[in-house]
Amino acid sequence: MDRQMSISAQIKLVRERRGFGYNNPTVDCCELQKSTMGIKGLQGFVARVCPDACRTVDLKEMAEKHRIDHPDVLPVIVVDAMSCVRRWYTPESWVCGGQWREYLAVLEDFIETFKAAGIELVFYFDGVVEEKKRDEWIKRRQQNNREIANLFQFIKAHRKQPGREMFVLPSALPTFTRFALKALGQKTVCTLQEADFEVAAYGLQHNCMGILGQDSDYLIYNTSPYFSIEKLCLDRLVTVMYSREDLCRVLGLSMKHLPLFACLLGNDVVPENLLEGFWHKCLVTCSSRNRSYNRRTSIILAVANYISKIPCSYSSLKHLEGMLPLGSDNTLLHRGMESYLLPGQQSPWIPPDARNFKMSSGQEGTAMCRDKEIFQLAKEHHIQSENYAIFNILSNGELECSNSLEDDCDTEIPGQALIYRPARQHIYSVLLESEKDGACPLVKEWFVYCGNTLEQPELIQPLQPPIPGGTPNLKTLWFAKGPDVEKQRYSTFLACFHLQDAMEELQALEAPVAAFCCLLTYLMMQVSSLSLEDLNAFVALILCLRGKSAAELATLQLVQVDPRAVHLGAVLVRGLTTLLMANSACGFPFSMDDLMPWKVFDGKLFQEKYQKSHRSCSLEELLEGNESLYTPFQNLKALICKACALKKRTIQSRPRGNGFITETHQRELNPRFQQTHRSSLVSPYHNQMRGNLWRNPQPQGRRYRSGHSDQRRRFQVPPW
C-alpha cells in the first residue's frame, strides 16, 4: 500500500508542479463548455440569474445524512461518465495518444476518494447514438475535425503540445474508460438508449444520493439531486448541487412545467430552428425583467412566463403544437415531453391513454440477429460493459466511430477508419454470416475520416475471413467448450487480421504482446508508408513500457512533439478498439484485460522511441541500455517481418530524422543496430525468446467479473 500511495502522490506532485489538477478552475470552464449538453444556455442561466439554485454541498455530510435516513442501503451516486471523461483526464500530456497508466491512477484515486467517504459509484456510458440525435452528432464531429486540424497546425509550427484551451480527448478515451472502471471493480453500465435518461431513471428507481455529471437535462428530470462534476473539489468532496425547486421559484413555474419548458427552449428532440417564431411571440408579450440580460436569458424568462399563464392540460399541449411549424411531425412536442418522463411518472400535460412511453427493449423486433439466445447474450454483455460494439451490429447493423487525432494533411497515412475496414468486414461476417439468406446483410458505418461528409452512412459489405471451410458458427464460438473450440476462437480472431499462419508463434507469446504484435503486423501490411524506423519505435515501446510505473511515465519529458508520431499513436490506439471488437465477436480468445492500452501503449514513451528511431540512434539508446531486451527486440521484429513477407510486404528503412530534430541531436550508429535499422529486414523467425515474453499456449477467456479479489485492490500494472 505504501508503494502504491507513493505512486499516486508522485503523480499528483507532478501535476501540481505543472499547474494542472482537479481543483484548477481556470482549466475546467473552457474544457467543459464543450462537453456540457442538454438545453442551450440553461446551465449558465442558473449560475447568473438563479444563484440560490447553486448550492455548495459537502458530499461526505450528505452521505452521512443519507445513511441515517436510509440505514439499509449504501449512499450511491450515479455518474454520467460521458460528461465526466474530460474532467478525469488530468495527465499533463494528452496529444501523444494518451498517458494510459497515469489516467488509470487518476481513475483509481477518484474511486478511492468516494469509497473512503462510504459512497458507492455507479457509472453509465452512452451505448448508442439515437437517430433523433444523429444530426447533432454529425455537427459535433465536423466541429471536432476543425479543432483537430488547428491542433496539428499548432504542433507543426511549434513542435510542442498546445495549452489546454486546445484540449482534445485522446482517441478512444471513453471506450477504454469504460473498461478501466470495470477492471477497477466498479459497476459500469453501457446504455441501450441515451445515457441521460437511464441515469435519471436509475437515480429515481434506486433512491440514489445524487447524479454526478454536467448536463442541464438533469435540471429537468424529476429524479435524484444533480451534482456538478465541473465544480467538484475532489480532495474535500465538495461540489455544487443544482436545485430544481429554486430554479422553479425564480421562473415562477412548478416541477410539472419543466419538461415543457425544456422542449420550448429547444432540446435533443425539438430543434431550435422550429421555435424562433414562438420565442419572438413570447418576447413581445413579456416585458423584460432586466434590460441588461442577453437574448438567450430573455428568451428563457419569456418562455417561462408564457408557460406559467396557460393551463396544465393536454389541450394546451395540442394548442402549442398547432402554433409551432412542425410540418408533418406534429407529435414532436408530445414526444419531447415524454422523453423526460421516467418510469412510473405521470404528467398533467399528457394523459395516460395518450402516452407512448416504453423503456427501450434493445430493438429485438427489428434486430439483424434472429437467434434469440445469441442476441440476449450480446445484449447482456453490452449492458455490463463486457463486449465492444457487438450489440450495435447485431441489433440494427450500425456502427459509429468519433474523431481521432489524425492529420488530414498527411496523405501517406490513410484514416484509421479505412485502415481497419478490412478487419471490420471480416468481423461483420463472423457476426452476421449465419443470418444471411443468400447474401450477408450490409452494415451501416458512421466513421469520421478525411473526405467523409457523413451525409449518409457508408454501406459496408461483410467479407468472410480466410478460414478453410468457412466462418465458424457464432453459437460454437460463443457457447461451445473444449480445447478445439478455444483453438478455433483464436484462429478466427487471427484470420480477421490475415494472421492465421502466425498462430503458433503468437500463441507462444504473453497475451498482451501477442495482441500488440497482431495489431502491429496488420498495420505494417495495410499502410505501405510505414517504415522500419516506425516498426523499431513500436517494438521498443512495448518492451520498454514493461515495468514502468505511472509515476515514472509522468516524469518523462519530451524535447519536441512530432505530428506524424501523434497521428500514428492515435491510429494504434484505434487499432486496439478493433482488437476489442474482434475479440468480442470470436468468443473472447483473449482476456479483454490483455487488449487495454495501459498494457501496451504510452503516448510520451512512443514519441520518445519514434524520435530516437528516426534519427538513427543506437539500439542501446533505443532500449534504454537494457541488454536483456536486445534479443526480444530482434525476435519480435523478425516475427512481424516474416508475417509481412508472406503477404509480399517488405518493410523499408525510411528515416525522417532531421525533419523534426536538430542537427546537434544526431547520434552515431551502433553497428549492432545499424544492420536491422537501416536495411530492408525480412529475416526468418526463430523462437529464441524465453521467460517473461513467452508463455505456454493457454487461450485466455474474458476476465471482467467484479468478484475477482485482485480487481478491488489498488491498481498495479503487472509485468504483462
C-alpha positions in Angstrom: 0.0 0.0 0.0 2.8 2.4 0.9 4.4 1.9 -2.6 1.1 2.4 -4.3 0.3 5.5 -2.3 3.7 6.9 -3.2 3.0 6.4 -6.9 -0.3 8.3 -6.6 1.4 11.1 -4.6 4.2 11.4 -7.1 1.7 11.8 -10.0 -0.2 14.4 -8.0 3.0 16.2 -7.3 4.0 16.3 -11.0 0.5 17.6 -11.9 0.6 20.3 -9.2 4.1 21.4 -10.1 2.9 21.9 -13.7 -0.2 23.8 -12.7 -2.9 21.4 -13.6 -5.2 19.3 -11.3 -8.7 18.6 -10.3 -9.1 21.9 -8.4 -7.8 24.3 -11.0 -10.8 26.4 -12.0 -9.0 28.2 -14.9 -8.9 24.9 -16.7 -12.3 23.5 -16.0 -14.6 26.1 -17.6 -13.0 26.2 -21.0 -12.9 22.4 -21.2 -16.3 21.6 -20.0 -18.1 24.2 -22.1 -17.6 21.8 -25.0 -19.0 18.8 -23.2 -22.0 20.4 -21.4 -25.1 19.1 -23.1 -28.9 19.5 -22.7 -30.8 22.8 -23.1 -28.6 25.5 -24.6 -27.8 28.3 -22.1 -29.7 26.8 -19.2 -26.7 25.9 -17.1 -25.2 29.4 -17.5 -28.7 31.0 -16.8 -28.9 29.2 -13.5 -25.4 30.4 -12.4 -26.1 34.0 -13.4 -29.8 34.6 -12.6 -30.5 31.9 -10.0 -27.5 31.8 -7.7 -29.7 30.4 -4.9 -30.2 27.3 -7.1 -26.4 26.6 -7.0 -25.8 25.3 -3.5 -22.3 24.3 -2.4 -22.6 20.9 -0.7 -20.3 18.6 1.2 -20.9 15.1 -0.2 -19.5 13.4 2.9 -22.1 15.2 5.0 -24.8 14.3 2.6 -23.7 10.7 2.6 -23.9 10.6 6.4 -27.4 12.1 6.3 -28.4 9.6 3.6 -27.2 6.7 5.8 -29.3 8.0 8.7 -32.4 8.4 6.5 -31.9 5.0 4.7 -30.0 2.8 7.1 -30.4 -0.3 5.0 -28.6 0.9 1.9 -25.3 2.5 1.0 -25.3 6.0 -0.4 -25.0 5.7 -4.1 -24.1 8.4 -6.7 -24.9 7.5 -10.3 -22.3 9.0 -12.6 -22.9 10.2 -16.1 -19.5 9.1 -17.2 -19.5 10.7 -20.7 -19.9 14.2 -19.2 -17.0 13.4 -16.8 -14.4 12.0 -19.0 -12.8 15.3 -19.9 -12.6 16.1 -16.2 -11.0 12.8 -15.4 -8.2 13.1 -18.0 -5.7 15.2 -15.9 -2.3 13.8 -17.1 -0.2 16.7 -18.4 0.3 15.1 -21.9 -2.8 14.4 -24.0 -1.8 15.0 -27.6 0.6 12.0 -28.0 -2.1 9.3 -27.8 -2.8 9.0 -24.1 -1.0 8.6 -20.9 -2.9 5.5 -20.0 -1.2 4.3 -16.8 -1.3 7.8 -15.4 -5.0 8.0 -16.4 -5.7 4.7 -14.7 -4.1 6.0 -11.5 -6.4 9.1 -11.7 -9.5 7.0 -12.0 -8.4 4.9 -9.1 -7.9 8.0 -6.9 -11.3 9.2 -7.9 -12.9 5.9 -6.9 -10.9 5.6 -3.7 -11.8 9.1 -2.5 -15.6 8.4 -2.7 -15.1 4.9 -1.3 -13.3 6.4 1.8 -16.4 8.6 2.3 -18.6 5.5 2.2 -20.1 6.5 -1.2 -20.7 3.9 -3.9 -20.4 4.9 -7.5 -22.3 3.5 -10.5 -21.0 4.6 -13.9 -23.2 5.0 -17.0 -21.9 5.3 -20.6 -23.8 6.1 -23.8 -24.2 2.8 -25.7 -25.9 4.2 -28.7 -26.3 7.3 -30.8 -30.1 7.7 -31.1 -31.4 8.6 -34.6 -33.0 11.8 -33.3 -29.5 13.0 -32.3 -27.7 11.9 -35.4 -27.7 15.4 -36.9 -26.3 16.9 -33.7 -23.7 14.1 -33.6 -22.6 14.9 -37.1 -22.3 18.7 -36.3 -20.1 17.9 -33.3 -17.9 15.6 -35.3 -17.4 18.3 -38.0 -16.5 20.8 -35.3 -14.1 18.4 -33.8 -12.5 18.0 -37.3 -11.8 21.7 -37.4 -10.4 21.7 -33.8 -8.0 18.8 -34.7 -6.9 20.5 -37.9 -6.0 23.6 -35.9 -4.2 21.4 -33.3 -1.9 19.8 -36.0 -1.2 23.3 -37.4 0.0 24.3 -34.0 2.2 21.2 -33.5 3.8 21.7 -36.9 4.5 25.3 -36.2 5.7 25.0 -32.6 6.8 21.3 -32.2 5.1 21.1 -28.9 1.7 20.3 -27.3 -0.6 23.4 -27.1 -2.2 24.6 -23.9 -5.4 23.1 -22.5 -7.5 25.7 -24.4 -7.0 23.4 -27.4 -7.6 20.2 -25.5 -8.9 17.3 -27.5 -9.6 13.9 -25.8 -7.1 11.2 -26.7 -8.6 8.9 -29.3 -11.0 6.2 -27.9 -10.7 7.6 -24.3 -14.4 7.0 -23.4 -14.2 3.4 -24.7 -11.2 2.5 -22.6 -12.5 4.5 -19.6 -15.5 2.1 -19.5 -13.2 -1.0 -19.4 -10.8 0.7 -16.9 -13.7 1.3 -14.5 -14.8 -2.3 -15.0 -11.3 -3.5 -14.3 -11.2 -1.4 -11.1 -14.2 -3.3 -9.8 -16.8 -0.7 -10.5 -20.4 -1.2 -11.6 -20.3 0.0 -15.2 -23.4 0.2 -17.4 -23.5 0.7 -21.2 -26.9 2.0 -22.1 -29.4 0.8 -24.7 -30.6 4.3 -25.3 -29.4 7.9 -24.5 -27.5 7.8 -21.2 -29.1 10.8 -19.5 -32.5 9.1 -19.4 -31.1 5.9 -18.0 -29.0 7.8 -15.4 -32.1 9.7 -14.3 -34.2 6.6 -14.2 -31.6 4.7 -12.2 -31.3 7.5 -9.7 -35.0 7.6 -9.2 -35.6 3.9 -9.0 -32.7 3.2 -6.6 -33.3 6.3 -4.4 -29.7 7.4 -5.1 -28.0 10.1 -3.2 -27.5 12.0 -6.4 -26.3 12.2 -10.0 -22.9 13.5 -10.9 -22.4 14.9 -14.3 -22.6 18.1 -16.4 -25.8 18.1 -18.4 -28.6 20.6 -17.9 -31.2 17.9 -18.7 -30.7 16.7 -15.1 -32.3 20.0 -14.1 -35.4 18.9 -15.9 -35.8 15.3 -14.9 -37.7 14.7 -11.6 -35.1 12.5 -10.1 -32.2 12.5 -7.6 -30.3 15.7 -6.8 -27.9 16.8 -9.5 -24.2 17.4 -8.6 -21.7 19.2 -10.8 -18.5 17.4 -11.9 -17.2 20.8 -13.1 -17.3 22.2 -9.6 -16.1 19.2 -7.8 -13.2 19.7 -5.4 -12.1 16.0 -5.1 -9.8 16.5 -2.1 -12.7 17.8 0.0 -15.6 16.1 -1.8 -17.3 19.5 -2.1 -19.3 20.5 -5.2 -22.3 22.4 -6.4 -25.8 20.9 -6.2 -28.3 22.5 -8.7 -31.7 22.9 -7.1 -34.7 22.3 -9.4 -37.0 23.8 -6.7 -35.1 27.1 -6.6 -35.0 27.2 -10.4 -38.8 26.8 -10.5 -39.2 29.5 -7.9 -37.2 32.1 -9.9 -39.1 31.1 -13.1 -42.5 31.1 -11.5 -43.1 27.5 -12.5 -43.6 24.2 -10.8 -41.8 20.9 -11.4 -44.5 19.7 -13.7 -43.8 22.6 -16.0 -40.1 21.7 -16.5 -40.4 19.1 -19.4 -42.5 21.6 -21.5 -40.1 24.4 -20.6 -37.2 22.4 -21.8 -38.9 21.5 -25.1 -39.9 25.1 -25.8 -36.3 26.2 -25.3 -35.1 23.6 -27.8 -33.5 20.3 -26.9 -32.4 17.0 -28.4 -36.0 16.3 -29.7 -37.3 19.7 -30.5 -34.9 21.7 -32.7 -34.3 25.4 -32.0 -35.0 26.4 -35.6 -38.7 25.5 -35.2 -39.0 27.8 -32.2 -37.8 31.2 -33.4 -41.3 32.4 -34.2 -42.7 31.2 -30.8 -39.8 32.9 -29.0 -40.5 36.2 -30.8 -44.1 36.0 -29.7 -43.1 35.3 -26.1 -40.6 38.2 -26.1 -43.2 40.6 -27.5 -45.8 39.7 -24.9 -43.4 39.5 -21.9 -41.7 42.7 -20.8 -38.1 42.1 -20.0 -37.3 41.9 -16.3 -33.9 43.4 -16.8 -32.7 45.1 -20.0 -29.1 44.0 -19.2 -30.0 40.4 -19.9 -28.7 38.9 -23.2 -31.1 37.5 -25.7 -30.9 33.9 -24.5 -31.6 34.9 -20.9 -34.5 37.0 -22.1 -35.9 34.1 -24.1 -35.6 31.7 -21.1 -37.6 34.2 -18.9 -40.2 34.9 -21.6 -40.8 31.2 -22.3 -41.2 30.6 -18.6 -43.6 33.5 -18.3 -45.7 32.2 -21.2 -45.9 28.7 -19.7 -46.9 29.9 -16.3 -50.1 31.5 -17.7 -51.5 28.5 -19.6 -53.5 25.6 -18.0 -51.6 22.3 -17.4 -53.6 20.2 -19.8 -53.4 18.0 -22.9 -55.4 20.5 -24.8 -52.9 23.2 -24.0 -50.1 21.0 -25.4 -52.1 20.3 -28.6 -52.7 24.1 -28.9 -48.9 24.7 -28.7 -48.3 22.0 -31.3 -50.6 23.9 -33.6 -48.7 27.1 -33.0 -45.3 25.6 -34.0 -44.2 24.9 -37.6 -43.9 21.2 -37.0 -44.9 20.2 -40.5 -45.8 16.5 -40.9 -44.1 15.7 -37.5 -47.0 17.2 -35.4 -46.2 15.0 -32.4 -42.7 16.4 -31.9 -43.6 18.4 -28.8 -45.5 15.4 -27.4 -42.5 13.1 -27.9 -40.2 15.7 -26.4 -42.3 15.9 -23.3 -42.4 12.1 -22.9 -38.6 11.9 -23.2 -38.4 13.5 -19.7 -41.0 11.2 -18.0 -39.3 8.4 -16.1 -40.8 5.0 -15.5 -43.9 5.3 -13.2 -44.2 9.1 -13.6 -47.3 10.9 -15.0 -47.8 14.4 -16.4 -50.8 16.6 -16.5 -49.9 17.6 -20.0 -50.1 14.1 -21.3 -53.0 11.8 -20.1 -52.1 8.1 -19.5 -54.1 7.0 -22.6 -52.1 9.3 -24.8 -48.7 8.1 -23.7 -46.4 6.1 -26.0 -43.7 5.6 -23.5 -41.8 2.4 -23.0 -38.3 1.5 -21.9 -36.0 0.6 -24.8 -36.1 -3.2 -25.4 -32.9 -3.3 -27.4 -34.7 -3.4 -30.8 -35.5 -7.1 -30.6 -38.3 -6.7 -33.1 -36.1 -5.3 -35.9 -32.8 -6.9 -34.9 -30.5 -8.2 -37.7 -29.7 -11.2 -35.4 -32.7 -13.6 -35.3 -31.1 -16.1 -32.8 -32.7 -15.1 -29.5 -30.0 -16.8 -27.4 -27.1 -15.0 -29.2 -29.0 -11.7 -29.2 -29.8 -11.9 -25.5 -26.2 -12.7 -24.6 -24.9 -9.9 -26.7 -27.3 -7.5 -25.0 -26.3 -8.6 -21.5 -22.6 -8.2 -22.3 -23.3 -4.8 -23.8 -25.2 -3.6 -20.7 -22.5 -5.0 -18.4 -19.7 -3.4 -20.5 -18.2 -6.8 -21.2 -18.0 -6.6 -25.0 -17.4 -3.9 -27.6 -19.7 -2.8 -30.5 -21.2 -6.3 -30.9 -24.8 -5.5 -29.8 -24.9 -2.4 -32.0 -24.1 -4.5 -35.0 -26.5 -7.4 -34.1 -29.4 -5.1 -33.2 -29.5 -2.7 -36.1 -26.4 -3.3 -38.2 -25.0 0.1 -37.5 -21.7 1.3 -36.0 -20.2 4.7 -35.5 -16.7 6.0 -34.6 -15.9 9.5 -33.5 -12.9 11.7 -34.4 -9.3 10.6 -33.9 -6.2 12.7 -33.6 -5.3 12.3 -37.3 -3.6 14.8 -39.6 -5.8 15.1 -42.7 -2.8 16.7 -44.5 -0.7 13.6 -44.1 -1.7 11.7 -47.3 0.8 8.9 -46.6 -1.3 7.5 -43.7 -4.9 6.6 -44.5 -7.6 7.4 -41.9 -7.8 4.8 -39.2 -11.4 4.1 -40.4 -10.1 2.9 -43.7 -7.0 1.1 -42.3 -9.2 -1.1 -40.1 -12.1 -1.5 -42.5 -10.9 -4.8 -44.0 -10.7 -6.3 -40.5 -14.1 -4.9 -39.6 -15.6 -6.5 -42.7 -14.3 -9.9 -41.5 -15.7 -9.2 -38.0 -19.1 -8.4 -39.5 -19.0 -11.6 -41.4 -18.3 -13.6 -38.2 -21.3 -11.9 -36.6 -23.8 -11.9 -39.5 -22.9 -14.8 -41.8 -25.4 -17.2 -40.2 -28.1 -14.5 -40.7 -27.9 -14.5 -44.5 -30.5 -15.7 -46.9 -28.3 -15.8 -49.9 -26.4 -12.6 -49.0 -24.9 -11.3 -45.8 -26.6 -8.0 -44.8 -24.8 -4.7 -45.2 -23.6 -2.8 -42.2 -24.1 1.0 -41.9 -20.9 2.8 -40.8 -20.7 6.4 -39.5 -16.9 6.7 -39.3 -15.1 10.0 -39.2 -12.2 10.4 -41.6 -10.9 12.9 -44.2 -13.3 13.0 -47.2 -16.3 11.5 -45.5 -19.1 14.1 -45.3 -21.2 12.0 -43.0 -24.3 12.9 -45.1 -25.2 9.3 -45.2 -23.9 6.1 -43.6 -21.5 4.1 -45.7 -22.9 0.6 -46.5 -20.2 -1.9 -45.9 -20.2 -5.5 -47.2 -19.1 -8.2 -44.7 -16.4 -10.4 -46.1 -15.6 -13.9 -44.9 -12.2 -14.2 -43.2 -9.8 -16.6 -45.0 -10.7 -19.7 -42.9 -10.7 -23.1 -44.6 -14.2 -24.4 -44.5 -15.8 -21.0 -44.0 -16.7 -18.9 -41.0 -17.4 -20.8 -37.8 -20.9 -20.7 -36.4 -21.4 -18.0 -33.9 -23.1 -20.3 -31.4 -20.0 -22.5 -31.5 -17.7 -19.5 -30.9 -19.8 -18.2 -28.1 -21.2 -21.2 -26.3 -19.2 -24.3 -27.0 -16.4 -25.5 -24.7 -13.2 -27.5 -25.1 -9.6 -27.1 -26.4 -10.7 -27.5 -30.0 -13.1 -24.6 -29.7 -10.5 -22.4 -27.9 -8.2 -23.0 -30.8 -11.0 -22.2 -33.3 -11.7 -18.9 -31.4 -8.0 -17.9 -31.6 -7.6 -18.8 -35.2 -10.8 -17.0 -36.2 -9.6 -13.9 -34.4 -6.2 -14.1 -36.2 -8.0 -14.7 -39.6 -9.8 -11.4 -39.2 -6.3 -9.8 -39.5 -5.0 -12.3 -42.1 -2.5 -13.7 -39.5 -3.7 -17.3 -39.0 -0.4 -18.5 -40.4 1.4 -17.0 -37.5 -0.8 -18.7 -34.9 1.8 -20.9 -33.4 4.3 -18.1 -32.9 1.7 -15.7 -31.5 0.3 -18.2 -29.1 3.8 -18.7 -27.6 3.9 -15.0 -26.6 2.4 -13.5 -23.5 -1.1 -12.4 -24.4 -0.7 -8.6 -24.4 2.5 -8.9 -26.5 0.7 -11.3 -28.9 -2.2 -8.9 -29.4 0.2 -6.0 -29.9 2.2 -7.9 -32.5 -1.0 -8.9 -34.2 -2.1 -5.3 -34.4 1.3 -4.0 -35.4 1.7 -6.7 -38.2 -1.7 -5.8 -39.6 -0.8 -2.1 -39.6 2.5 -2.7 -41.4 0.7 -4.7 -44.0 -2.1 -2.2 -44.5 0.0 1.0 -44.6 2.8 0.9 -47.1 4.3 4.1 -46.0 5.2 2.7 -42.5 8.9 2.2 -42.3 11.4 0.1 -40.5 12.0 3.1 -38.2 8.3 3.1 -37.3 8.4 -0.6 -36.6 11.5 -0.2 -34.4 9.7 2.5 -32.4 6.7 0.4 -31.7 8.6 -2.7 -30.7 10.9 -0.7 -28.4 7.8 0.9 -26.9 6.2 -2.4 -25.8 9.5 -3.8 -24.5 10.5 -0.6 -22.5 7.0 0.1 -21.2 7.1 -3.2 -19.3 7.6 -2.5 -15.6 7.3 1.3 -15.8 5.1 2.8 -13.2 2.6 5.6 -13.8 4.7 7.9 -11.8 7.8 7.2 -13.9 5.9 7.8 -17.0 4.6 11.1 -15.6 8.1 12.4 -15.1 9.1 11.7 -18.7 9.8 14.9 -20.6 9.8 15.4 -24.4 12.1 17.9 -26.1 9.7 18.1 -29.1 6.4 16.7 -30.3 6.3 15.2 -33.8 3.0 15.4 -35.6 3.4 12.2 -37.5 4.0 10.3 -34.3 0.9 11.9 -32.8 -1.0 10.6 -35.9 0.5 7.1 -35.5 -0.3 7.0 -31.8 -3.9 7.7 -32.5 -4.1 5.1 -35.3 -2.6 2.4 -33.0 -5.0 3.1 -30.1 -7.9 2.9 -32.5 -6.5 -0.4 -33.6 -6.8 -1.6 -30.1 -10.6 -1.0 -30.3 -10.7 -3.1 -33.4 -9.0 -5.9 -31.4 -11.7 -5.5 -28.8 -14.4 -5.9 -31.4 -12.8 -9.0 -33.0 -12.2 -10.5 -29.5 -15.8 -9.9 -28.6 -17.1 -11.4 -31.9 -14.9 -14.5 -31.7 -15.9 -15.6 -28.2 -13.0 -14.0 -26.2 -9.9 -15.9 -27.2 -8.1 -13.2 -25.3 -8.9 -11.7 -21.9 -10.2 -8.1 -22.5 -7.7 -7.0 -19.9 -4.9 -8.0 -22.3 -6.1 -5.7 -25.0 -6.1 -2.5 -22.9 -3.8 0.4 -23.9 -2.2 0.7 -20.4 -0.7 -2.8 -21.1 1.0 -1.8 -24.4 1.0 1.9 -25.1 2.1 5.2 -23.6 1.9 8.4 -25.7 5.0 10.1 -24.4 7.1 7.0 -24.4 6.1 6.3 -28.0 7.1 9.8 -29.0 10.5 9.3 -27.5 11.0 6.0 -29.2 9.8 7.3 -32.5 12.1 10.3 -32.5 15.1 8.2 -31.4 14.4 5.6 -34.1 14.0 8.2 -36.9 17.3 9.9 -36.0 19.0 6.5 -36.2 20.1 6.2 -32.6 21.8 3.1 -31.3 20.0 0.0 -30.2 21.4 0.6 -26.7 19.8 4.0 -26.5 16.5 2.9 -28.0 16.2 0.1 -25.4 17.5 2.3 -22.6 20.7 0.3 -22.1 18.8 -2.8 -21.2 20.8 -5.6 -22.9 18.2 -8.2 -21.9 15.8 -6.6 -24.4 18.1 -6.9 -27.4 17.2 -10.5 -28.3 13.4 -10.0 -27.7 13.6 -6.9 -29.8 15.1 -8.7 -32.7 12.8 -11.7 -32.4 9.6 -9.6 -32.3 10.8 -7.7 -35.3 11.6 -11.0 -37.1 8.1 -12.4 -36.3 6.4 -9.3 -37.7 8.6 -9.1 -40.8 8.2 -12.8 -41.6 4.4 -12.4 -41.4 4.6 -9.3 -43.7 6.9 -11.2 -46.1 4.3 -13.9 -46.5 2.0 -11.2 -47.8 4.6 -9.8 -50.2 5.2 -6.8 -47.9 8.8 -5.8 -47.5 9.5 -3.1 -44.8 11.9 -0.4 -46.0 14.1 1.9 -44.0 13.0 5.5 -44.3 14.4 7.7 -41.5 12.9 11.2 -41.1 15.4 12.4 -38.5 16.2 16.0 -39.4 12.6 16.7 -40.2 11.8 17.2 -36.6 15.1 17.1 -34.5 18.0 19.5 -34.6 21.4 18.6 -36.0 23.0 18.7 -32.6 20.9 15.7 -31.5 22.3 13.3 -34.2 23.9 10.2 -32.8 26.5 7.7 -34.0 25.0 4.4 -35.2 25.7 1.3 -33.2 26.9 -1.3 -35.7 24.7 -3.9 -34.0 21.7 -1.8 -34.5 22.6 -0.5 -37.9 22.1 -3.8 -39.6 18.5 -4.1 -38.5 17.6 -0.5 -38.5 18.8 0.7 -41.9 18.2 -2.3 -44.1 15.0 -3.9 -45.6 14.7 -6.6 -42.9 12.8 -9.8 -43.9 14.6 -12.3 -41.7 13.3 -15.8 -40.7 11.7 -16.0 -37.3 13.4 -18.1 -34.6 11.7 -18.8 -31.3 14.7 -17.9 -29.3 13.0 -15.8 -26.6 12.1 -17.5 -23.3 10.8 -16.3 -20.0 8.7 -13.2 -19.5 7.7 -12.6 -23.1 6.8 -16.2 -23.9 4.2 -18.5 -22.4 2.7 -21.9 -23.0 -0.2 -21.6 -25.4 -3.1 -21.1 -23.0 -6.1 -19.4 -24.6 -7.4 -16.6 -22.4 -11.0 -16.1 -21.6 -12.9 -12.9 -20.6 -11.9 -11.8 -17.1 -14.2 -9.0 -16.2 -16.0 -10.1 -13.1 -16.5 -7.9 -10.1 -15.9 -10.8 -7.8 -12.2 -11.1 -8.6 -10.3 -10.1 -5.5 -7.4 -8.5 -7.4 -9.8 -6.1 -9.1 -10.7 -4.4 -5.8 -7.1 -3.8 -4.7 -5.4 -0.6 -5.5 -4.4 -0.7 -9.2 -1.0 -2.1 -10.1 0.2 -2.6 -13.6 1.5 -6.2 -13.8 4.5 -7.0 -15.9 2.0 -8.2 -18.6 
